[in-house]
Amino acid sequence: MSKPVLHGISSSRAFRSIWAIEEAGIDYEHVPTSFREDSKQPEYLAVNPNGRIPALVDGDLKLFESMAINMYLARKYAPQLLPGDLEGEALTFQWSVWGISEIEPLQMQIVVQRFFVPDDRKDEKVEQQAARGLQRPLGVLNDHLASGEYLLGDKFMLADLNLAGVMELLNMIQFDLSSWPNVSRWLDACRSRDSYSRAKQVGM
Ligand SMILES: N[C@@H](CCC(=O)N[C@@H](CS)C(=O)NCC(=O)O)C(=O)O
């Protein structure tokens, strides 16, 4: 049987799926497809017609969207990362979807301002507004983490990997989380996993 193939580089949103496949501990092939020209080549567009990374190929399955890839990897190769019941799986979806809908668009605005907008077109207000917008979801997360070490209790699960993976961009921009100490503590715990360090070193 062929190995699963994961496309993407760790200095991008593909990091989330590289982290998941490393955490799953399976033998896989990594193709360091970048988010620039590589992802616009016909061979890659046949895998992910969106021309974005990450993407996974496993046998006949071609899959895009980091959260879907991670859910699939956990279900197939690392079920210990998922709670064994419907309610726990629903909470895994909840935190994963929450990350990409409540946190991602705001943090991306800051990333875009910092790294992609030319100096003469940067607008400080965009960054300030995004930082203000992040206060509410970060407050919700901080309150939730007051009663448990991890999102679903006392064990690191896929829900943690997915959300901490999404929030890796906040790490990249060194966003000050000192007002949300439970979030900081939880992110430190997630980032202390060996799989996180290995994923960081995979195909920058
Ligand atoms: N929702 C997608 C986002 C993927 C995404 O936007 N990846 C960026 C890299 S951070 C990309 O490939 N950009 C290239 C482009 O938009 O042309 C996921 O989570 O997989």
The ligand as a Gaussian input file, in Angstrom:
#p B3LYP/6-31G(d) Opt

LIG

0 1
 N       -8.860000      26.998000       4.472000
 C       -7.630000      26.479000       3.933000
 C       -6.648000      27.610000       3.791000
 C       -5.448000      27.202000       2.996000
 C       -4.645000      28.415000       2.551000
 O       -5.190000      29.505000       2.308000
 N       -3.326000      28.238000       2.391000
 C       -2.496000      29.311000       1.918000
 C       -1.136000      29.224000       2.592000
 S       -1.182000      29.839000       4.226000
 C       -2.254000      29.166000       0.420000
 O       -2.028000      28.084000      -0.061000
 N       -2.265000      30.287000      -0.312000
 C       -1.962000      30.291000      -1.719000
 C       -2.972000      31.047000      -2.501000
 O       -3.969000      31.495000      -1.920000
 O       -2.763000      31.197000      -3.705000
 C       -7.101000      25.374000       4.861000
 O       -7.256000      25.509000       6.079000
 O       -6.540000      24.385000       4.372000

